[in-house]
């Protein structure tokens, strides 16, 4: 089963912390967003393997936009 990590606010993608194929556990940072000069880590919500990276550094995202897809393990 796949789980999509989404943005929770309007922000710029500052950095993607994972690559496709990386194993992550819940609460690992997968993306760093920047909004109003603050860095906001977006955390994995499930354990699994990164299957797809949708948003890249420099992208502007809004609430609910998909960032990363994780195949649950």
N, CA, C and O atoms as a Tripos MOL2 file, in Angstrom:
@<TRIPOS>MOLECULE
protein
  292   291    73     0     0
PROTEIN
NO_CHARGES

@<TRIPOS>ATOM
      1 N           0.8480   -1.1740    0.0000 N.3       1 UNK1
      2 CA          0.0000    0.0000    0.0000 C.3       1 UNK1
      3 C           0.8970    1.2420    0.0000 C.2       1 UNK1
      4 O           1.9290    1.2760    0.6700 O.2       1 UNK1
      5 N           0.4940    2.2360   -0.7460 N.am      2 UNK2
      6 CA          1.2680    3.4740   -0.8380 C.3       2 UNK2
      7 C           0.6580    4.5630    0.0350 C.2       2 UNK2
      8 O          -0.5550    4.6210    0.2350 O.2       2 UNK2
      9 N           1.5200    5.4110    0.5410 N.am      3 UNK3
     10 CA          1.0970    6.5530    1.3440 C.3       3 UNK3
     11 C           1.7420    7.8040    0.7430 C.2       3 UNK3
     12 O           2.9430    7.8270    0.4780 O.2       3 UNK3
     13 N           0.9360    8.8320    0.5320 N.am      4 UNK4
     14 CA          1.4480   10.0820   -0.0250 C.3       4 UNK4
     15 C           1.6250   11.1140    1.0820 C.2       4 UNK4
     16 O           0.6860   11.4250    1.8150 O.2       4 UNK4
     17 N           2.8310   11.6340    1.1910 N.am      5 UNK5
     18 CA          3.1210   12.7130    2.1310 C.3       5 UNK5
     19 C           2.7580   14.0140    1.4410 C.2       5 UNK5
     20 O           3.1920   14.2620    0.3160 O.2       5 UNK5
     21 N           1.9610   14.8550    2.1080 N.am      6 UNK6
     22 CA          1.4870   16.0910    1.4870 C.3       6 UNK6
     23 C           1.9490   17.3210    2.2710 C.2       6 UNK6
     24 O           2.3220   17.2390    3.4410 O.2       6 UNK6
     25 N           1.9080   18.4530    1.5840 N.am      7 UNK7
     26 CA          2.2230   19.7350    2.2270 C.3       7 UNK7
     27 C           1.0400   20.1550    3.0960 C.2       7 UNK7
     28 O          -0.1130   19.8630    2.7790 O.2       7 UNK7
     29 N           1.3410   20.8370    4.1820 N.am      8 UNK8
     30 CA          0.2910   21.3020    5.0870 C.3       8 UNK8
     31 C           0.1000   22.8120    5.0340 C.2       8 UNK8
     32 O          -0.7190   23.3640    5.7680 O.2       8 UNK8
     33 N           0.8600   23.4800    4.1640 N.am      9 UNK9
     34 CA          0.7560   24.9300    4.0470 C.3       9 UNK9
     35 C           1.3530   25.3800    2.7260 C.2       9 UNK9
     36 O           2.0110   24.6010    2.0360 O.2       9 UNK9
     37 N           1.1260   26.6190    2.3820 N.am     10 UNK10
     38 CA          1.7430   27.2030    1.1920 C.3      10 UNK10
     39 C           3.2030   27.4970    1.5400 C.2      10 UNK10
     40 O           3.4890   28.1860    2.5180 O.2      10 UNK10
     41 N           4.1220   26.9670    0.7300 N.am     11 UNK11
     42 CA          5.5410   27.1270    1.0400 C.3      11 UNK11
     43 C           6.3840   26.8210   -0.1930 C.2      11 UNK11
     44 O           5.8860   26.3260   -1.2040 O.2      11 UNK11
     45 N           7.6600   27.1260   -0.0820 N.am     12 UNK12
     46 CA          8.6500   26.7360   -1.0830 C.3      12 UNK12
     47 C           9.3180   25.4590   -0.6090 C.2      12 UNK12
     48 O           9.5630   25.2890    0.5860 O.2      12 UNK12
     49 N           9.6130   24.5620   -1.5370 N.am     13 UNK13
     50 CA         10.3850   23.3640   -1.1940 C.3      13 UNK13
     51 C          11.8440   23.7970   -1.1410 C.2      13 UNK13
     52 O          12.4320   24.1680   -2.1560 O.2      13 UNK13
     53 N          12.4130   23.7460    0.0500 N.am     14 UNK14
     54 CA         13.7990   24.1480    0.2500 C.3      14 UNK14
     55 C          14.7470   23.0060   -0.1110 C.2      14 UNK14
     56 O          15.7520   23.2060   -0.7930 O.2      14 UNK14
     57 N          14.4040   21.7900    0.3670 N.am     15 UNK15
     58 CA         15.2960   20.6520    0.1520 C.3      15 UNK15
     59 C          14.4920   19.3550    0.2620 C.2      15 UNK15
     60 O          13.5880   19.2390    1.0890 O.2      15 UNK15
     61 N          14.8330   18.3960   -0.5750 N.am     16 UNK16
     62 CA         14.2800   17.0410   -0.4640 C.3      16 UNK16
     63 C          15.3400   16.2050    0.2310 C.2      16 UNK16
     64 O          16.4720   16.1090   -0.2430 O.2      16 UNK16
     65 N          14.9750   15.5980    1.3540 N.am     17 UNK17
     66 CA         15.9360   14.8900    2.1980 C.3      17 UNK17
     67 C          16.1160   13.4180    1.8320 C.2      17 UNK17
     68 O          16.9890   12.7510    2.3860 O.2      17 UNK17
     69 N          15.3000   12.8990    0.9030 N.am     18 UNK18
     70 CA         15.3420   11.4740    0.5640 C.3      18 UNK18
     71 C          15.4970   11.3040   -0.9410 C.2      18 UNK18
     72 O          15.3260   12.2460   -1.7140 O.2      18 UNK18
     73 N          15.8270   10.0780   -1.3360 N.am     19 UNK19
     74 CA         15.8960    9.6980   -2.7370 C.3      19 UNK19
     75 C          15.0260    8.4650   -2.9370 C.2      19 UNK19
     76 O          14.7440    7.7330   -1.9880 O.2      19 UNK19
     77 N          14.6040    8.2390   -4.1770 N.am     20 UNK20
     78 CA         13.8260    7.0380   -4.4800 C.3      20 UNK20
     79 C          14.6410    5.8180   -4.0640 C.2      20 UNK20
     80 O          15.8290    5.7130   -4.3700 O.2      20 UNK20
     81 N          13.9810    4.8990   -3.3610 N.am     21 UNK21
     82 CA         14.6470    3.6890   -2.8860 C.3      21 UNK21
     83 C          15.1020    3.7630   -1.4460 C.2      21 UNK21
     84 O          15.4210    2.7350   -0.8480 O.2      21 UNK21
     85 N          15.1400    4.9660   -0.8700 N.am     22 UNK22
     86 CA         15.5360    5.1090    0.5360 C.3      22 UNK22
     87 C          14.4840    4.4840    1.4490 C.2      22 UNK22
     88 O          13.2860    4.5840    1.1880 O.2      22 UNK22
     89 N          14.9400    3.8410    2.5140 N.am     23 UNK23
     90 CA         14.0400    3.3410    3.5440 C.3      23 UNK23
     91 C          13.8530    4.4320    4.5910 C.2      23 UNK23
     92 O          14.8220    5.0460    5.0370 O.2      23 UNK23
     93 N          12.6110    4.6670    4.9770 N.am     24 UNK24
     94 CA         12.3100    5.6800    5.9850 C.3      24 UNK24
     95 C          11.4410    5.0550    7.0770 C.2      24 UNK24
     96 O          10.7410    4.0670    6.8550 O.2      24 UNK24
     97 N          11.5070    5.6520    8.2410 N.am     25 UNK25
     98 CA         10.6090    5.2620    9.3210 C.3      25 UNK25
     99 C           9.7500    6.4720    9.6670 C.2      25 UNK25
    100 O          10.1050    7.6130    9.3690 O.2      25 UNK25
    101 N           8.6300    6.2060   10.2920 N.am     26 UNK26
    102 CA          7.7400    7.2920   10.6850 C.3      26 UNK26
    103 C           8.5400    8.3260   11.4620 C.2      26 UNK26
    104 O           9.3750    7.9730   12.2950 O.2      26 UNK26
    105 N           8.2940    9.5720   11.1990 N.am     27 UNK27
    106 CA          8.9360   10.7290   11.8210 C.3      27 UNK27
    107 C          10.3020   11.0830   11.2350 C.2      27 UNK27
    108 O          10.9530   12.0050   11.7250 O.2      27 UNK27
    109 N          10.7500   10.3750   10.2030 N.am     28 UNK28
    110 CA         11.9610   10.8070    9.4900 C.3      28 UNK28
    111 C          11.6050   12.0090    8.6230 C.2      28 UNK28
    112 O          10.5470   12.0120    7.9930 O.2      28 UNK28
    113 N          12.4600   13.0310    8.5730 N.am     29 UNK29
    114 CA         12.1790   14.1610    7.6710 C.3      29 UNK29
    115 C          12.3710   13.7240    6.2260 C.2      29 UNK29
    116 O          13.3770   13.0990    5.8920 O.2      29 UNK29
    117 N          11.3980   14.0560    5.3610 N.am     30 UNK30
    118 CA         11.5170   13.7100    3.9390 C.3      30 UNK30
    119 C          11.6830   14.9470    3.0660 C.2      30 UNK30
    120 O          12.3290   14.8870    2.0200 O.2      30 UNK30
    121 N          11.1050   16.0670    3.4910 N.am     31 UNK31
    122 CA         11.1930   17.3220    2.7530 C.3      31 UNK31
    123 C          11.3080   18.4600    3.7580 C.2      31 UNK31
    124 O          10.7220   18.4010    4.8390 O.2      31 UNK31
    125 N          12.0630   19.4970    3.4020 N.am     32 UNK32
    126 CA         12.1280   20.7150    4.1990 C.3      32 UNK32
    127 C          11.4420   21.8170    3.4060 C.2      32 UNK32
    128 O          11.8490   22.1300    2.2870 O.2      32 UNK32
    129 N          10.4020   22.4040    3.9860 N.am     33 UNK33
    130 CA          9.7000   23.5140    3.3590 C.3      33 UNK33
    131 C          10.1880   24.8200    3.9760 C.2      33 UNK33
    132 O          10.6820   24.8360    5.1030 O.2      33 UNK33
    133 N          10.0450   25.9190    3.2300 N.am     34 UNK34
    134 CA         10.4060   27.2430    3.7360 C.3      34 UNK34
    135 C           9.2160   28.1660    3.5270 C.2      34 UNK34
    136 O           8.6920   28.3050    2.4210 O.2      34 UNK34
    137 N           8.8100   28.7870    4.6180 N.am     35 UNK35
    138 CA          7.7020   29.7370    4.5570 C.3      35 UNK35
    139 C           7.9780   30.8510    5.5580 C.2      35 UNK35
    140 O           8.2630   30.5830    6.7250 O.2      35 UNK35
    141 N           7.8960   32.0840    5.1110 N.am     36 UNK36
    142 CA          8.1200   33.2520    5.9630 C.3      36 UNK36
    143 C           9.4440   33.1510    6.7240 C.2      36 UNK36
    144 O           9.5170   33.4400    7.9190 O.2      36 UNK36
    145 N          10.5010   32.7280    5.9920 N.am     37 UNK37
    146 CA         11.8700   32.6270    6.5320 C.3      37 UNK37
    147 C          12.0380   31.5250    7.5730 C.2      37 UNK37
    148 O          13.0680   31.4620    8.2440 O.2      37 UNK37
    149 N          11.0310   30.6520    7.7140 N.am     38 UNK38
    150 CA         11.1350   29.5280    8.6570 C.3      38 UNK38
    151 C          11.2790   28.2280    7.8750 C.2      38 UNK38
    152 O          10.6320   28.0390    6.8450 O.2      38 UNK38
    153 N          12.1360   27.3280    8.3750 N.am     39 UNK39
    154 CA         12.2730   26.0060    7.7820 C.3      39 UNK39
    155 C          11.3450   25.0470    8.5150 C.2      39 UNK39
    156 O          11.3760   24.9510    9.7420 O.2      39 UNK39
    157 N          10.5150   24.3370    7.7460 N.am     40 UNK40
    158 CA          9.5190   23.4420    8.3230 C.3      40 UNK40
    159 C           9.7730   22.0330    7.8020 C.2      40 UNK40
    160 O           9.5860   21.7810    6.6110 O.2      40 UNK40
    161 N          10.1970   21.1030    8.6680 N.am     41 UNK41
    162 CA         10.3950   19.7270    8.2090 C.3      41 UNK41
    163 C           9.0430   19.0350    8.0150 C.2      41 UNK41
    164 O           8.1320   19.1780    8.8310 O.2      41 UNK41
    165 N           8.9330   18.2830    6.9190 N.am     42 UNK42
    166 CA          7.7670   17.4470    6.6760 C.3      42 UNK42
    167 C           8.2210   16.0180    6.9380 C.2      42 UNK42
    168 O           9.1920   15.5520    6.3420 O.2      42 UNK42
    169 N           7.5260   15.3300    7.8200 N.am     43 UNK43
    170 CA          7.9530   14.0190    8.2860 C.3      43 UNK43
    171 C           7.1760   12.8950    7.6250 C.2      43 UNK43
    172 O           6.0060   13.0490    7.2760 O.2      43 UNK43
    173 N           7.8510   11.7540    7.4590 N.am     44 UNK44
    174 CA          7.1670   10.5420    6.9970 C.3      44 UNK44
    175 C           6.1650   10.1390    8.0680 C.2      44 UNK44
    176 O           6.4450   10.2470    9.2620 O.2      44 UNK44
    177 N           5.0190    9.6830    7.6470 N.am     45 UNK45
    178 CA          3.9850    9.2700    8.5900 C.3      45 UNK45
    179 C           3.9390    7.7560    8.7540 C.2      45 UNK45
    180 O           3.2670    7.2490    9.6520 O.2      45 UNK45
    181 N           4.6520    7.0280    7.8880 N.am     46 UNK46
    182 CA          4.6640    5.5640    7.9120 C.3      46 UNK46
    183 C           6.0790    5.0670    7.6630 C.2      46 UNK46
    184 O           6.9270    5.8030    7.1590 O.2      46 UNK46
    185 N           6.3290    3.8100    8.0220 N.am     47 UNK47
    186 CA          7.5820    3.1420    7.6710 C.3      47 UNK47
    187 C           7.4640    2.6270    6.2440 C.2      47 UNK47
    188 O           6.3960    2.1740    5.8330 O.2      47 UNK47
    189 N           8.5500    2.6930    5.4890 N.am     48 UNK48
    190 CA          8.5080    2.1500    4.1390 C.3      48 UNK48
    191 C           9.6620    2.6070    3.2810 C.2      48 UNK48
    192 O          10.6800    3.0940    3.7740 O.2      48 UNK48
    193 N           9.4780    2.4380    1.9700 N.am     49 UNK49
    194 CA         10.4960    2.8070    0.9970 C.3      49 UNK49
    195 C           9.9700    3.9390    0.1180 C.2      49 UNK49
    196 O           8.8170    3.9170   -0.3140 O.2      49 UNK49
    197 N          10.8210    4.9210   -0.1400 N.am     50 UNK50
    198 CA         10.4340    6.0410   -0.9910 C.3      50 UNK50
    199 C          10.2540    5.5140   -2.4150 C.2      50 UNK50
    200 O          11.1960    5.0070   -3.0250 O.2      50 UNK50
    201 N           9.0290    5.6420   -2.9350 N.am     51 UNK51
    202 CA          8.7100    5.1380   -4.2630 C.3      51 UNK51
    203 C           8.7610    6.2320   -5.3220 C.2      51 UNK51
    204 O           9.0970    5.9710   -6.4770 O.2      51 UNK51
    205 N           8.4250    7.4600   -4.9250 N.am     52 UNK52
    206 CA          8.3710    8.5560   -5.8850 C.3      52 UNK52
    207 C           8.5740    9.8830   -5.1680 C.2      52 UNK52
    208 O           8.0740   10.0890   -4.0630 O.2      52 UNK52
    209 N           9.3030   10.7670   -5.8010 N.am     53 UNK53
    210 CA          9.4640   12.1310   -5.3040 C.3      53 UNK53
    211 C           8.7450   13.0360   -6.2930 C.2      53 UNK53
    212 O           9.1050   13.1020   -7.4690 O.2      53 UNK53
    213 N           7.7330   13.7270   -5.8070 N.am     54 UNK54
    214 CA          6.8860   14.5310   -6.6860 C.3      54 UNK54
    215 C           7.3360   15.9890   -6.7180 C.2      54 UNK54
    216 O           7.3780   16.6040   -7.7830 O.2      54 UNK54
    217 N           7.6700   16.5340   -5.5650 N.am     55 UNK55
    218 CA          8.0700   17.9420   -5.4780 C.3      55 UNK55
    219 C           9.5920   18.0390   -5.3770 C.2      55 UNK55
    220 O          10.2340   17.2110   -4.7310 O.2      55 UNK55
    221 N          10.1540   19.0490   -6.0170 N.am     56 UNK56
    222 CA         11.5950   19.2410   -5.9870 C.3      56 UNK56
    223 C          11.9640   20.5830   -5.4030 C.2      56 UNK56
    224 O          11.1150   21.4620   -5.2500 O.2      56 UNK56
    225 N          13.2270   20.7380   -5.0770 N.am     57 UNK57
    226 CA         13.7300   22.0020   -4.5330 C.3      57 UNK57
    227 C          13.3680   23.1440   -5.4720 C.2      57 UNK57
    228 O          13.5640   23.0600   -6.6840 O.2      57 UNK57
    229 N          12.8360   24.2110   -4.8880 N.am     58 UNK58
    230 CA         12.4460   25.3780   -5.6620 C.3      58 UNK58
    231 C          10.9760   25.3990   -6.0380 C.2      58 UNK58
    232 O          10.4590   26.4410   -6.4400 O.2      58 UNK58
    233 N          10.2980   24.2760   -5.9170 N.am     59 UNK59
    234 CA          8.8650   24.2290   -6.2210 C.3      59 UNK59
    235 C           8.0680   24.9880   -5.1670 C.2      59 UNK59
    236 O           8.4680   25.0540   -4.0050 O.2      59 UNK59
    237 N           6.9540   25.5520   -5.5750 N.am     60 UNK60
    238 CA          6.0080   26.1730   -4.6480 C.3      60 UNK60
    239 C           4.8470   25.2020   -4.4870 C.2      60 UNK60
    240 O           4.2630   24.7510   -5.4730 O.2      60 UNK60
    241 N           4.5150   24.8820   -3.2350 N.am     61 UNK61
    242 CA          3.4290   23.9460   -2.9570 C.3      61 UNK61
    243 C           2.3640   24.6200   -2.1030 C.2      61 UNK61
    244 O           2.6320   25.5950   -1.4000 O.2      61 UNK61
    245 N           1.1680   24.0880   -2.1790 N.am     62 UNK62
    246 CA          0.0660   24.5860   -1.3550 C.3      62 UNK62
    247 C          -0.4670   23.4480   -0.5020 C.2      62 UNK62
    248 O          -0.0860   22.2930   -0.6860 O.2      62 UNK62
    249 N          -1.3340   23.7730    0.4130 N.am     63 UNK63
    250 CA         -1.9160   22.8020    1.3310 C.3      63 UNK63
    251 C          -2.5280   21.6370    0.5540 C.2      63 UNK63
    252 O          -3.3920   21.8320   -0.3020 O.2      63 UNK63
    253 N          -2.0680   20.4260    0.8640 N.am     64 UNK64
    254 CA         -2.5980   19.2300    0.2300 C.3      64 UNK64
    255 C          -1.8330   18.7380   -0.9820 C.2      64 UNK64
    256 O          -2.1090   17.6470   -1.4800 O.2      64 UNK64
    257 N          -0.8670   19.5230   -1.4740 N.am     65 UNK65
    258 CA         -0.0840   19.0800   -2.6190 C.3      65 UNK65
    259 C           0.7800   17.8750   -2.2400 C.2      65 UNK65
    260 O           1.3690   17.8560   -1.1590 O.2      65 UNK65
    261 N           0.8600   16.8710   -3.1170 N.am     66 UNK66
    262 CA          1.7010   15.7010   -2.8270 C.3      66 UNK66
    263 C           3.1820   16.0560   -2.9320 C.2      66 UNK66
    264 O           3.5910   16.8160   -3.8100 O.2      66 UNK66
    265 N           3.9760   15.4960   -2.0250 N.am     67 UNK67
    266 CA          5.4140   15.7410   -2.0210 C.3      67 UNK67
    267 C           6.1970   14.4740   -2.3320 C.2      67 UNK67
    268 O           7.0560   14.4660   -3.2140 O.2      67 UNK67
    269 N           5.8950   13.3930   -1.5970 N.am     68 UNK68
    270 CA          6.6350   12.1390   -1.6880 C.3      68 UNK68
    271 C           5.6470   10.9830   -1.5280 C.2      68 UNK68
    272 O           4.6950   11.0780   -0.7540 O.2      68 UNK68
    273 N           5.8760    9.8970   -2.2610 N.am     69 UNK69
    274 CA          5.0750    8.6810   -2.1020 C.3      69 UNK69
    275 C           5.9550    7.6180   -1.4490 C.2      69 UNK69
    276 O           7.0790    7.3610   -1.8810 O.2      69 UNK69
    277 N           5.4060    7.0060   -0.3910 N.am     70 UNK70
    278 CA          6.1150    5.9620    0.3540 C.3      70 UNK70
    279 C           5.3290    4.6630    0.2360 C.2      70 UNK70
    280 O           4.1330    4.6250    0.5240 O.2      70 UNK70
    281 N           6.0190    3.5810   -0.1980 N.am     71 UNK71
    282 CA          5.4090    2.2470   -0.1830 C.3      71 UNK71
    283 C           5.5740    1.7030    1.2200 C.2      71 UNK71
    284 O           6.6930    1.5010    1.6920 O.2      71 UNK71
    285 N           4.4470    1.4640    1.8870 N.am     72 UNK72
    286 CA          4.4770    1.0020    3.2810 C.3      72 UNK72
    287 C           5.0560   -0.4040    3.3600 C.2      72 UNK72
    288 O           4.9110   -1.2160    2.4460 O.2      72 UNK72
    289 N           5.7110   -0.6610    4.4740 N.am     73 UNK73
    290 CA          6.3040   -1.9920    4.7320 C.3      73 UNK73
    291 C           5.7330   -2.5400    5.9980 C.2      73 UNK73
    292 O           6.0880   -3.6450    6.4080 O.2      73 UNK73
@<TRIPOS>BOND
     1     1     2 1
     2     2     3 1
     3     3     4 2
     4     3     5 am
     5     5     6 1
     6     6     7 1
     7     7     8 2
     8     7     9 am
     9     9    10 1
    10    10    11 1
    11    11    12 2
    12    11    13 am
    13    13    14 1
    14    14    15 1
    15    15    16 2
    16    15    17 am
    17    17    18 1
    18    18    19 1
    19    19    20 2
    20    19    21 am
    21    21    22 1
    22    22    23 1
    23    23    24 2
    24    23    25 am
    25    25    26 1
    26    26    27 1
    27    27    28 2
    28    27    29 am
    29    29    30 1
    30    30    31 1
    31    31    32 2
    32    31    33 am
    33    33    34 1
    34    34    35 1
    35    35    36 2
    36    35    37 am
    37    37    38 1
    38    38    39 1
    39    39    40 2
    40    39    41 am
    41    41    42 1
    42    42    43 1
    43    43    44 2
    44    43    45 am
    45    45    46 1
    46    46    47 1
    47    47    48 2
    48    47    49 am
    49    49    50 1
    50    50    51 1
    51    51    52 2
    52    51    53 am
    53    53    54 1
    54    54    55 1
    55    55    56 2
    56    55    57 am
    57    57    58 1
    58    58    59 1
    59    59    60 2
    60    59    61 am
    61    61    62 1
    62    62    63 1
    63    63    64 2
    64    63    65 am
    65    65    66 1
    66    66    67 1
    67    67    68 2
    68    67    69 am
    69    69    70 1
    70    70    71 1
    71    71    72 2
    72    71    73 am
    73    73    74 1
    74    74    75 1
    75    75    76 2
    76    75    77 am
    77    77    78 1
    78    78    79 1
    79    79    80 2
    80    79    81 am
    81    81    82 1
    82    82    83 1
    83    83    84 2
    84    83    85 am
    85    85    86 1
    86    86    87 1
    87    87    88 2
    88    87    89 am
    89    89    90 1
    90    90    91 1
    91    91    92 2
    92    91    93 am
    93    93    94 1
    94    94    95 1
    95    95    96 2
    96    95    97 am
    97    97    98 1
    98    98    99 1
    99    99   100 2
   100    99   101 am
   101   101   102 1
   102   102   103 1
   103   103   104 2
   104   103   105 am
   105   105   106 1
   106   106   107 1
   107   107   108 2
   108   107   109 am
   109   109   110 1
   110   110   111 1
   111   111   112 2
   112   111   113 am
   113   113   114 1
   114   114   115 1
   115   115   116 2
   116   115   117 am
   117   117   118 1
   118   118   119 1
   119   119   120 2
   120   119   121 am
   121   121   122 1
   122   122   123 1
   123   123   124 2
   124   123   125 am
   125   125   126 1
   126   126   127 1
   127   127   128 2
   128   127   129 am
   129   129   130 1
   130   130   131 1
   131   131   132 2
   132   131   133 am
   133   133   134 1
   134   134   135 1
   135   135   136 2
   136   135   137 am
   137   137   138 1
   138   138   139 1
   139   139   140 2
   140   139   141 am
   141   141   142 1
   142   142   143 1
   143   143   144 2
   144   143   145 am
   145   145   146 1
   146   146   147 1
   147   147   148 2
   148   147   149 am
   149   149   150 1
   150   150   151 1
   151   151   152 2
   152   151   153 am
   153   153   154 1
   154   154   155 1
   155   155   156 2
   156   155   157 am
   157   157   158 1
   158   158   159 1
   159   159   160 2
   160   159   161 am
   161   161   162 1
   162   162   163 1
   163   163   164 2
   164   163   165 am
   165   165   166 1
   166   166   167 1
   167   167   168 2
   168   167   169 am
   169   169   170 1
   170   170   171 1
   171   171   172 2
   172   171   173 am
   173   173   174 1
   174   174   175 1
   175   175   176 2
   176   175   177 am
   177   177   178 1
   178   178   179 1
   179   179   180 2
   180   179   181 am
   181   181   182 1
   182   182   183 1
   183   183   184 2
   184   183   185 am
   185   185   186 1
   186   186   187 1
   187   187   188 2
   188   187   189 am
   189   189   190 1
   190   190   191 1
   191   191   192 2
   192   191   193 am
   193   193   194 1
   194   194   195 1
   195   195   196 2
   196   195   197 am
   197   197   198 1
   198   198   199 1
   199   199   200 2
   200   199   201 am
   201   201   202 1
   202   202   203 1
   203   203   204 2
   204   203   205 am
   205   205   206 1
   206   206   207 1
   207   207   208 2
   208   207   209 am
   209   209   210 1
   210   210   211 1
   211   211   212 2
   212   211   213 am
   213   213   214 1
   214   214   215 1
   215   215   216 2
   216   215   217 am
   217   217   218 1
   218   218   219 1
   219   219   220 2
   220   219   221 am
   221   221   222 1
   222   222   223 1
   223   223   224 2
   224   223   225 am
   225   225   226 1
   226   226   227 1
   227   227   228 2
   228   227   229 am
   229   229   230 1
   230   230   231 1
   231   231   232 2
   232   231   233 am
   233   233   234 1
   234   234   235 1
   235   235   236 2
   236   235   237 am
   237   237   238 1
   238   238   239 1
   239   239   240 2
   240   239   241 am
   241   241   242 1
   242   242   243 1
   243   243   244 2
   244   243   245 am
   245   245   246 1
   246   246   247 1
   247   247   248 2
   248   247   249 am
   249   249   250 1
   250   250   251 1
   251   251   252 2
   252   251   253 am
   253   253   254 1
   254   254   255 1
   255   255   256 2
   256   255   257 am
   257   257   258 1
   258   258   259 1
   259   259   260 2
   260   259   261 am
   261   261   262 1
   262   262   263 1
   263   263   264 2
   264   263   265 am
   265   265   266 1
   266   266   267 1
   267   267   268 2
   268   267   269 am
   269   269   270 1
   270   270   271 1
   271   271   272 2
   272   271   273 am
   273   273   274 1
   274   274   275 1
   275   275   276 2
   276   275   277 am
   277   277   278 1
   278   278   279 1
   279   279   280 2
   280   279   281 am
   281   281   282 1
   282   282   283 1
   283   283   284 2
   284   283   285 am
   285   285   286 1
   286   286   287 1
   287   287   288 2
   288   287   289 am
   289   289   290 1
   290   290   291 1
   291   291   292 2
@<TRIPOS>SUBSTRUCTURE
     1 UNK1         2 RESIDUE 1 A UNK
     2 UNK2         6 RESIDUE 1 A UNK
     3 UNK3        10 RESIDUE 1 A UNK
     4 UNK4        14 RESIDUE 1 A UNK
     5 UNK5        18 RESIDUE 1 A UNK
     6 UNK6        22 RESIDUE 1 A UNK
     7 UNK7        26 RESIDUE 1 A UNK
     8 UNK8        30 RESIDUE 1 A UNK
     9 UNK9        34 RESIDUE 1 A UNK
    10 UNK10       38 RESIDUE 1 A UNK
    11 UNK11       42 RESIDUE 1 A UNK
    12 UNK12       46 RESIDUE 1 A UNK
    13 UNK13       50 RESIDUE 1 A UNK
    14 UNK14       54 RESIDUE 1 A UNK
    15 UNK15       58 RESIDUE 1 A UNK
    16 UNK16       62 RESIDUE 1 A UNK
    17 UNK17       66 RESIDUE 1 A UNK
    18 UNK18       70 RESIDUE 1 A UNK
    19 UNK19       74 RESIDUE 1 A UNK
    20 UNK20       78 RESIDUE 1 A UNK
    21 UNK21       82 RESIDUE 1 A UNK
    22 UNK22       86 RESIDUE 1 A UNK
    23 UNK23       90 RESIDUE 1 A UNK
    24 UNK24       94 RESIDUE 1 A UNK
    25 UNK25       98 RESIDUE 1 A UNK
    26 UNK26      102 RESIDUE 1 A UNK
    27 UNK27      106 RESIDUE 1 A UNK
    28 UNK28      110 RESIDUE 1 A UNK
    29 UNK29      114 RESIDUE 1 A UNK
    30 UNK30      118 RESIDUE 1 A UNK
    31 UNK31      122 RESIDUE 1 A UNK
    32 UNK32      126 RESIDUE 1 A UNK
    33 UNK33      130 RESIDUE 1 A UNK
    34 UNK34      134 RESIDUE 1 A UNK
    35 UNK35      138 RESIDUE 1 A UNK
    36 UNK36      142 RESIDUE 1 A UNK
    37 UNK37      146 RESIDUE 1 A UNK
    38 UNK38      150 RESIDUE 1 A UNK
    39 UNK39      154 RESIDUE 1 A UNK
    40 UNK40      158 RESIDUE 1 A UNK
    41 UNK41      162 RESIDUE 1 A UNK
    42 UNK42      166 RESIDUE 1 A UNK
    43 UNK43      170 RESIDUE 1 A UNK
    44 UNK44      174 RESIDUE 1 A UNK
    45 UNK45      178 RESIDUE 1 A UNK
    46 UNK46      182 RESIDUE 1 A UNK
    47 UNK47      186 RESIDUE 1 A UNK
    48 UNK48      190 RESIDUE 1 A UNK
    49 UNK49      194 RESIDUE 1 A UNK
    50 UNK50      198 RESIDUE 1 A UNK
    51 UNK51      202 RESIDUE 1 A UNK
    52 UNK52      206 RESIDUE 1 A UNK
    53 UNK53      210 RESIDUE 1 A UNK
    54 UNK54      214 RESIDUE 1 A UNK
    55 UNK55      218 RESIDUE 1 A UNK
    56 UNK56      222 RESIDUE 1 A UNK
    57 UNK57      226 RESIDUE 1 A UNK
    58 UNK58      230 RESIDUE 1 A UNK
    59 UNK59      234 RESIDUE 1 A UNK
    60 UNK60      238 RESIDUE 1 A UNK
    61 UNK61      242 RESIDUE 1 A UNK
    62 UNK62      246 RESIDUE 1 A UNK
    63 UNK63      250 RESIDUE 1 A UNK
    64 UNK64      254 RESIDUE 1 A UNK
    65 UNK65      258 RESIDUE 1 A UNK
    66 UNK66      262 RESIDUE 1 A UNK
    67 UNK67      266 RESIDUE 1 A UNK
    68 UNK68      270 RESIDUE 1 A UNK
    69 UNK69      274 RESIDUE 1 A UNK
    70 UNK70      278 RESIDUE 1 A UNK
    71 UNK71      282 RESIDUE 1 A UNK
    72 UNK72      286 RESIDUE 1 A UNK
    73 UNK73      290 RESIDUE 1 A UNK
